[in-house]
Amino acid sequence: MRVAFASEPAYPDRPNEDFIGATADAVVLLDGASIPPGVTSACSHSVRWYSHTLGSTLLAEMTQSAGPLPELLAKGIKHVTSLHDFTCDLTHGGSPSATVIMLRQTAGHLDWLVLGDSTLILDTGTAEPMVICDDRLEQVAAPHRARLDSLRGGTPEHAEARREYVETLGQYRNRDGGFWVASTDPLAADQALTGTIPANQVHAVAVLTDGAADAVNRYRLITWRQLLDVLAQDGPDELIHQIREAERSDPQGELWPRSKAHDDASAVFCLV
């Protein structure tokens, strides 16, 4: 695979909690779940530490093993958990977490795994590409967004509503009837969406955190097909530039209600 990628933090003075890692035949993307002010965690490690440590572990596993991707993800979660289970209270719901996408080319096939609300797009040459996203978080979150979406961003009321919203979602994380992400329990890997497709049926692949997928999902700037065209013709940097322009035009979320004005945004484009 030929791989190009770009990643930009929500704000220049804050750490980027996304992670991208790639080799000639493997891609890993993680989106760390930001913890807003006021939400406590019994873990001393940052979200960035978690996403980058798990991401680098998964990339190493994928280059060393041909095992099933859920098995490699479970092994990676277990390893990272072992790095801090003696120093942190990992039973607390505020432990760092991340979405995960894993993509591997081997023996004429593409294997993929999606856990959480990051997005995988497979361009199979048809009019509409194949779009894979785990929407369980959105299903859980939708009934709890009304107050947050009604408030202008940047206000104390909005910040408090966001804190309450995140704490409420924490009650649904990694449990039946809720949504699943990588955190401390390796059994979450069993809940991932997975698939395999012949490599000769795929022209290109895009891998996006939700901050990059917002170009389609939230802002409706372009279609998925047009997003692939932007990545192919102008590169991942241009996609993120278009998203930032839209966000700057609506800083308080009046046109596009959202929990924060900007999000970390990462995009990977692969030619197969």
C-alpha positions as CSV (number, residue, x, y, z in Angstrom):
1,M,0.0,0.0,0.0
2,R,1.0,3.6,-0.6
3,V,0.0,5.6,2.5
4,A,-0.4,9.3,3.1
5,F,-1.7,10.9,6.3
6,A,-2.2,14.1,8.2
7,S,-3.2,14.8,11.8
8,E,-3.9,18.1,13.5
9,P,-4.7,18.8,17.2
10,A,-7.9,20.7,18.0
11,Y,-5.8,23.6,19.2
12,P,-2.0,24.2,18.6
13,D,-1.3,24.5,22.4
14,R,-2.9,21.2,23.3
15,P,-1.7,17.7,22.8
16,N,-3.0,15.7,19.9
17,E,-4.8,12.6,21.3
18,D,-5.1,10.9,17.9
19,F,-2.5,8.3,16.8
20,I,-1.6,7.2,13.3
21,G,0.9,4.5,12.6
22,A,1.6,2.8,9.2
23,T,3.9,0.4,7.4
24,A,3.8,-0.7,3.8
25,D,1.0,-3.2,4.6
26,A,-0.6,-2.1,7.9
27,V,-2.3,1.0,9.3
28,V,-3.4,1.8,12.8
29,L,-5.5,4.8,13.8
30,L,-6.7,5.6,17.3
31,D,-8.8,8.6,18.5
32,G,-8.3,9.2,22.2
33,A,-11.4,10.2,24.1
34,S,-10.8,13.7,25.5
35,I,-11.7,14.2,29.2
36,P,-13.2,17.6,29.8
37,P,-12.4,19.7,32.9
38,G,-14.4,18.6,35.9
39,V,-14.4,14.9,35.0
40,T,-12.1,13.1,37.4
41,S,-9.9,10.1,36.6
42,A,-8.1,7.8,39.0
43,C,-5.5,7.1,36.3
44,S,-2.4,9.3,36.3
45,H,-1.7,8.7,32.6
46,S,-3.0,11.0,29.9
47,V,-5.3,10.2,27.0
48,R,-2.4,10.9,24.6
49,W,-0.2,8.4,26.5
50,Y,-2.9,5.8,26.2
51,S,-3.7,6.3,22.5
52,H,0.0,6.5,21.5
53,T,1.1,3.5,23.7
54,L,-1.7,1.3,22.5
55,G,-1.3,2.4,18.9
56,S,2.4,1.7,18.7
57,T,1.8,-1.7,20.4
58,L,-0.8,-2.6,17.8
59,L,1.3,-1.6,14.9
60,A,4.2,-3.8,16.2
61,E,1.8,-6.7,16.7
62,M,0.5,-6.4,13.2
63,T,4.0,-6.5,11.7
64,Q,5.0,-9.5,13.8
65,S,1.8,-11.7,13.7
66,A,-0.7,-12.8,11.1
67,G,-3.3,-13.6,13.8
68,P,-6.9,-12.3,13.7
69,L,-7.1,-8.6,14.3
70,P,-9.5,-8.9,17.4
71,E,-6.9,-11.2,19.0
72,L,-4.1,-8.7,18.4
73,L,-6.3,-5.9,19.8
74,A,-7.1,-7.8,22.9
75,K,-3.5,-8.6,23.4
76,G,-2.6,-5.0,22.9
77,I,-5.2,-3.7,25.4
78,K,-4.0,-6.3,27.9
79,H,-0.4,-5.2,27.5
80,V,-1.1,-1.5,27.9
81,T,-3.3,-2.3,31.0
82,S,-0.4,-4.1,32.5
83,L,1.8,-1.0,32.2
84,H,-0.3,0.9,34.7
85,D,-2.6,-1.4,36.6
86,F,-0.3,-1.3,39.7
87,T,-0.2,2.5,39.8
88,C,-3.7,3.5,38.7
89,D,-7.2,2.6,39.8
90,L,-8.4,1.1,36.5
91,T,-11.8,0.2,37.9
92,H,-12.7,3.9,37.7
93,G,-14.9,4.8,34.7
94,G,-12.6,7.7,33.8
95,S,-9.7,5.5,32.7
96,P,-8.3,6.7,29.3
97,S,-9.9,5.1,26.2
98,A,-9.7,5.3,22.4
99,T,-11.4,4.2,19.3
100,V,-9.4,1.9,17.1
101,I,-9.1,1.1,13.4
102,M,-6.7,-1.6,12.2
103,L,-6.1,-2.3,8.5
104,R,-3.8,-5.0,7.2
105,Q,-2.9,-6.2,3.7
106,T,-1.9,-9.9,3.5
107,A,-2.0,-12.7,1.0
108,G,-4.1,-10.8,-1.5
109,H,-6.7,-9.6,1.1
110,L,-7.4,-6.6,3.2
111,D,-8.4,-7.3,6.8
112,W,-10.0,-4.6,8.8
113,L,-11.3,-3.9,12.3
114,V,-13.3,-0.9,13.6
115,L,-14.0,-0.3,17.3
116,G,-15.7,3.0,18.2
117,D,-16.9,5.9,16.1
118,S,-13.9,6.4,13.8
119,T,-14.6,5.7,10.1
120,L,-13.2,3.3,7.5
121,I,-14.0,3.9,3.8
122,L,-13.3,1.3,1.1
123,D,-13.4,2.5,-2.5
124,T,-14.4,-0.5,-4.5
125,G,-14.9,1.5,-7.7
126,T,-18.7,1.6,-7.4
127,A,-20.7,4.9,-7.3
128,E,-20.8,4.8,-3.5
129,P,-17.9,3.6,-1.5
130,M,-18.3,1.2,1.4
131,V,-18.4,3.2,4.7
132,I,-17.9,1.3,8.0
133,C,-18.4,3.0,11.3
134,D,-19.4,1.6,14.7
135,D,-22.5,3.8,15.4
136,R,-23.3,2.4,18.9
137,L,-22.0,5.5,20.6
138,E,-24.2,7.7,18.5
139,Q,-27.2,5.6,19.3
140,V,-26.5,5.9,23.0
141,A,-25.6,9.6,22.9
142,A,-28.5,11.0,20.8
143,P,-31.1,11.0,23.6
144,H,-28.7,12.8,26.0
145,R,-27.6,15.7,23.6
146,A,-30.6,18.0,23.8
147,R,-29.4,20.3,26.5
148,L,-25.8,20.4,25.2
149,D,-26.9,21.2,21.7
150,S,-29.2,24.0,22.8
151,L,-26.4,26.0,24.4
152,R,-23.9,28.3,22.7
153,G,-20.3,27.0,22.7
154,G,-17.7,28.8,24.8
155,T,-20.1,29.6,27.6
156,P,-19.9,28.3,31.2
157,E,-23.3,26.7,30.8
158,H,-22.1,24.8,27.7
159,A,-19.0,23.6,29.5
160,E,-21.1,22.3,32.4
161,A,-23.5,20.6,30.0
162,R,-20.5,18.9,28.3
163,R,-19.2,17.6,31.5
164,E,-22.5,16.2,32.5
165,Y,-22.9,14.7,29.0
166,V,-19.5,12.9,29.2
167,E,-20.2,11.6,32.6
168,T,-23.5,10.2,31.5
169,L,-21.9,8.5,28.5
170,G,-19.4,6.9,30.8
171,Q,-22.2,4.9,32.3
172,Y,-22.7,3.2,28.9
173,R,-19.0,2.6,28.1
174,N,-18.0,-1.0,27.5
175,R,-21.1,-2.7,28.6
176,D,-24.0,-4.5,26.9
177,G,-26.5,-2.1,25.5
178,G,-24.0,0.6,25.4
179,F,-20.9,1.3,23.2
180,W,-17.4,-0.2,23.1
181,V,-13.9,1.3,22.9
182,A,-10.4,0.3,23.8
183,S,-9.7,1.0,27.5
184,T,-8.7,-1.5,30.2
185,D,-10.8,-4.6,29.3
186,P,-9.4,-6.8,26.5
187,L,-12.8,-8.3,26.0
188,A,-13.9,-5.1,24.3
189,A,-11.9,-6.4,21.2
190,D,-14.6,-9.1,20.8
191,Q,-17.2,-6.3,20.1
192,A,-15.3,-4.8,17.2
193,L,-16.6,-4.7,13.6
194,T,-14.4,-6.8,11.4
195,G,-14.2,-7.9,7.8
196,T,-12.0,-9.2,4.9
197,I,-12.1,-8.2,1.3
198,P,-10.0,-9.2,-1.7
199,A,-7.4,-6.5,-2.2
200,N,-8.0,-6.5,-6.0
201,Q,-11.5,-5.3,-5.3
202,V,-10.3,-2.1,-3.5
203,H,-8.8,0.9,-5.3
204,A,-8.2,3.0,-2.2
205,V,-9.0,3.2,1.5
206,A,-9.6,6.2,3.8
207,V,-9.3,6.0,7.6
208,L,-10.7,8.9,9.6
209,T,-11.2,9.9,13.2
210,D,-14.6,11.5,13.9
211,G,-12.9,15.0,13.7
212,A,-12.1,14.3,10.0
213,A,-15.3,12.4,9.2
214,D,-17.2,15.5,10.4
215,A,-16.6,16.9,6.9
216,V,-19.5,14.6,5.8
217,N,-21.2,13.5,9.0
218,R,-21.6,16.9,10.7
219,Y,-20.9,19.8,8.4
220,R,-22.1,18.2,5.1
221,L,-19.4,19.9,3.2
222,I,-18.9,17.0,0.8
223,T,-20.1,13.4,0.1
224,W,-18.0,10.3,0.9
225,R,-17.1,10.0,-2.8
226,Q,-16.0,13.7,-2.8
227,L,-14.0,13.1,0.3
228,L,-12.1,10.3,-1.4
229,D,-11.5,12.7,-4.3
230,V,-10.1,15.4,-2.0
231,L,-7.8,12.9,-0.4
232,A,-6.6,11.5,-3.8
233,Q,-6.1,14.9,-5.5
234,D,-5.1,17.3,-2.7
235,G,-4.1,15.1,0.2
236,P,-5.3,14.6,3.8
237,D,-4.0,18.1,4.8
238,E,-6.6,19.7,2.5
239,L,-9.4,17.8,4.0
240,I,-8.5,19.0,7.5
241,H,-8.1,22.5,6.2
242,Q,-11.7,22.5,4.9
243,I,-13.0,21.2,8.2
244,R,-11.1,23.9,10.2
245,E,-12.5,26.6,7.9
246,A,-16.1,25.4,8.5
247,E,-15.5,25.3,12.3
248,R,-14.0,28.8,12.4
249,S,-17.1,30.1,10.5
250,D,-19.3,28.8,13.4
251,P,-17.2,29.1,16.6
252,Q,-20.1,28.8,19.0
253,G,-21.8,25.9,17.4
254,E,-25.0,27.8,16.4
255,L,-25.1,26.4,12.8
256,W,-23.6,23.0,13.8
257,P,-24.2,22.2,17.5
258,R,-21.3,20.3,18.9
259,S,-19.6,19.5,22.2
260,K,-16.4,21.5,21.4
261,A,-15.5,24.0,18.7
262,H,-12.7,21.9,17.3
263,D,-11.6,18.3,17.6
264,D,-8.4,16.5,16.9
265,A,-8.6,15.5,13.2
266,S,-6.7,12.7,11.5
267,A,-7.0,11.2,8.0
268,V,-5.2,8.4,6.3
269,F,-5.4,7.7,2.5
270,C,-4.1,4.4,1.1
271,L,-3.7,3.3,-2.5
272,V,-3.9,-0.5,-2.6
